[in-house]
Amino acid sequence: VWVRMPRNGRDVVLSLDSRIQHIAYRALERAVAEHQARAGAAVVIDVRTGEILALANWPSYNPNRRTGLDLAEVRNRVVTDTYEPGSVMKPVLVSLALERGKVRPDTLVDVQGGVFQVGNHTIKDSHMGDRALTVSQVIQKSSNVGVAKIALGLDPKDIWQHYRNFGFGVRPELPLPGVAPGRMLPADSLKPIEVATMAYGHGISTSLLQLAHAYQAIANDGVLVPLTLLRRDPVQQTGEERGQRLLSVKTA
């Protein structure tokens, strides 16, 4: 007779913090109502450990009430929905230029009054009239022209790899259904206008989770830590769990 001896089970402790989850959920509900939005999502990450502390979606549903359930209410928009992120990509692009020594925070960029021609395309700033901005001001004023000119001074393949390192265009490793990888154009086919627009978050798609994860690296002194839905002890983190350095501390 073959006998397999019993083994004690392992505790599973989620990283989700019920207090932060409640605050995020209620704040999201209020924001959707205030802005008359169709939907919204929020995620909170511990930047040191990569633990997901809250993950909220609106509209939502009560799992105890299945009658008349709308499938739109059960979508985990944080991980499944992708969109063009826009200007929040600017710090990620500028960080590469800082790392490569192409610019410093005080380097002046000629923004040409807020209008810049790339081939047959015109890039404009929402705040027109500036002639020159420092790199810091390019981010502070969210200058499309400024960041596009910085991007065009970099190797397109280097930009593409930099974005990939931050997790864009890569499926996050989380045990959730429908986790989206987002989309980036192939590195070999990037045209100057595509390099310029990717710098301010157009021509690229990302999920909210991917974007929050990229900012986790910036907030964590340049180290990207894998995300987890399970509680993680910082003292017992493995080498992989401690993350990968993407930026110097100074740049971050």
C-alpha positions in Angstrom: 0.0 0.0 0.0 1.4 3.4 -1.0 1.0 6.0 1.6 1.8 9.7 1.3 2.4 11.5 4.5 0.4 14.6 5.2 2.0 18.0 5.0 0.9 21.2 6.8 -0.6 23.8 4.5 1.0 27.2 4.0 -0.7 30.4 5.0 -1.7 32.7 2.1 -1.7 36.4 3.2 -2.8 38.9 0.7 -0.9 42.2 0.3 -4.2 44.1 0.1 -4.8 46.5 3.0 -8.5 46.6 3.7 -8.3 50.2 5.0 -6.5 51.5 1.9 -8.7 49.4 -0.3 -11.8 51.0 1.3 -10.4 54.6 0.9 -9.4 54.0 -2.7 -12.8 52.5 -3.6 -14.8 55.3 -2.0 -12.5 58.0 -3.5 -12.9 56.4 -6.9 -16.6 56.2 -6.6 -16.8 59.9 -5.8 -14.4 60.9 -8.6 -16.4 59.0 -11.2 -19.6 60.7 -10.1 -18.0 64.2 -9.9 -16.5 64.0 -13.4 -19.5 62.1 -14.8 -17.2 59.4 -16.1 -18.4 56.1 -17.5 -15.8 54.1 -15.4 -12.6 54.4 -13.4 -9.9 52.4 -11.8 -7.3 52.9 -9.1 -4.3 51.0 -7.8 -1.9 51.6 -4.9 1.5 50.0 -4.7 4.1 49.9 -1.9 7.1 51.2 -3.9 9.7 49.4 -1.7 8.2 45.9 -1.8 6.0 45.8 -4.9 3.0 44.8 -2.9 -0.3 45.8 -4.3 -2.1 47.5 -1.3 -5.3 48.4 -3.1 -7.0 47.7 -6.5 -10.3 49.2 -7.1 -12.7 49.5 -10.1 -15.9 51.4 -10.7 -18.6 50.5 -11.6 -18.4 47.4 -9.4 -20.9 44.8 -8.2 -22.0 42.8 -5.2 -21.0 39.1 -5.6 -24.0 38.2 -3.4 -26.4 39.7 -6.0 -26.1 37.9 -9.3 -29.5 38.9 -10.8 -29.2 41.4 -13.6 -25.4 41.5 -13.4 -23.8 43.6 -16.1 -20.5 42.1 -17.4 -19.1 45.7 -17.6 -19.3 45.8 -13.8 -17.0 42.8 -13.3 -14.1 44.0 -15.5 -10.9 44.5 -13.7 -10.0 47.7 -15.5 -6.8 48.1 -13.7 -5.2 45.2 -15.5 -7.4 44.6 -18.6 -8.0 48.0 -20.1 -5.4 49.8 -22.0 -5.2 53.4 -23.2 -2.8 56.1 -24.5 -1.2 57.3 -21.2 -0.3 60.8 -22.5 2.0 63.2 -20.6 2.7 60.9 -17.7 5.2 59.2 -20.0 7.4 62.4 -20.1 9.4 61.6 -16.9 10.2 58.1 -18.2 11.6 59.5 -21.5 13.5 62.3 -19.8 15.1 59.8 -17.4 16.7 58.1 -20.3 18.2 61.4 -21.6 19.5 62.1 -18.2 21.0 58.6 -17.9 22.7 58.9 -21.3 24.2 62.3 -20.4 22.3 64.0 -23.2 20.8 66.6 -20.9 20.9 67.9 -17.4 18.0 69.2 -15.4 19.1 72.8 -16.2 19.8 72.2 -19.9 17.9 74.7 -22.0 15.6 73.3 -24.8 14.3 75.6 -27.5 10.6 75.0 -27.7 10.0 77.4 -30.5 7.0 79.2 -29.0 5.2 75.9 -28.6 5.1 74.8 -32.3 7.4 72.1 -33.7 7.3 70.5 -37.2 8.3 66.9 -37.6 8.1 66.0 -41.2 4.5 66.7 -42.3 3.2 66.7 -38.7 3.0 69.6 -36.2 3.5 69.2 -32.5 2.0 71.9 -30.3 2.1 72.8 -26.6 -1.0 73.7 -24.7 0.8 76.7 -23.2 2.2 78.5 -26.2 4.7 81.4 -26.2 7.7 79.9 -24.4 10.9 80.2 -26.3 13.2 78.1 -24.1 12.7 75.9 -21.1 15.0 73.9 -18.9 14.6 70.2 -18.9 13.0 70.5 -15.5 10.5 73.0 -16.8 9.7 70.8 -19.8 8.3 68.3 -17.3 6.8 71.0 -15.0 5.0 72.7 -17.8 4.4 69.4 -19.7 5.9 70.6 -22.9 5.2 68.3 -25.8 7.6 70.2 -28.0 10.4 70.0 -25.4 10.1 66.3 -24.7 9.8 65.5 -28.4 13.0 67.4 -29.2 14.8 65.6 -26.3 13.5 62.2 -27.7 14.7 63.0 -31.2 18.2 63.4 -29.8 18.2 59.8 -28.6 18.5 56.4 -30.4 15.0 55.1 -31.2 16.0 51.6 -30.3 17.4 52.8 -27.0 14.1 54.5 -26.2 12.1 51.3 -27.1 14.3 49.2 -24.9 14.1 51.7 -22.1 10.3 51.6 -22.2 10.4 47.8 -22.3 12.6 47.7 -19.2 10.0 49.8 -17.4 7.4 47.1 -18.4 5.6 48.7 -21.3 4.5 46.3 -24.0 5.2 43.4 -21.5 2.5 41.4 -19.8 2.7 41.9 -16.0 3.3 38.6 -14.1 0.2 38.6 -11.9 -2.2 35.6 -11.4 -5.2 37.6 -12.7 -7.4 36.8 -15.8 -7.1 39.2 -18.7 -3.9 40.9 -17.8 -3.1 43.1 -20.8 0.5 43.6 -22.2 -0.2 46.9 -23.8 1.2 47.8 -27.2 4.3 49.4 -28.6 5.3 49.8 -32.2 8.3 47.5 -33.3 11.7 49.1 -32.6 12.9 48.7 -36.2 10.0 50.6 -37.7 9.9 53.7 -35.5 9.7 56.9 -37.6 10.8 60.3 -36.3 7.2 61.4 -35.7 6.5 58.1 -33.7 9.6 58.7 -31.6 8.4 62.2 -30.9 4.8 61.2 -30.0 5.8 58.2 -27.9 7.8 60.7 -25.7 4.5 62.3 -24.6 2.5 59.1 -24.4 0.8 58.9 -27.8 1.2 56.0 -30.2 1.6 53.6 -27.2 -0.9 51.8 -25.1 -0.6 50.8 -21.5 -2.7 49.5 -18.6 -3.1 51.5 -15.4 -1.2 48.7 -13.6 1.8 49.0 -16.0 1.9 52.8 -15.6 1.8 52.6 -11.8 4.5 49.9 -11.9 6.8 52.2 -13.9 6.3 55.0 -11.4 7.1 52.5 -8.6 10.6 52.3 -10.1 11.0 56.1 -10.1 9.8 56.4 -6.6 12.0 53.5 -5.4 15.3 55.3 -6.3 15.3 53.7 -9.8 14.7 50.0 -8.9 11.8 48.1 -10.5 10.4 45.5 -8.1 8.1 42.7 -9.3 4.5 43.2 -8.3 2.8 40.8 -6.0 -0.7 40.3 -4.5 0.8 38.4 -1.6 2.4 39.9 1.5 6.2 40.1 1.0 8.7 40.4 3.9 11.4 42.9 2.8 14.0 41.1 5.0 13.3 37.8 3.3 13.1 39.0 -0.3 15.1 37.0 -2.8 17.5 38.7 -5.3 14.8 38.7 -8.0 12.2 40.1 -5.6 14.6 43.0 -4.7 14.2 44.1 -8.2 16.2 45.5 -11.1 17.9 48.8 -11.2 16.7 50.9 -14.2 18.0 54.3 -13.2 20.7 55.8 -11.0 19.5 57.2 -7.7 20.4 60.7 -8.9 18.3 60.4 -12.0 15.3 58.9 -10.1 
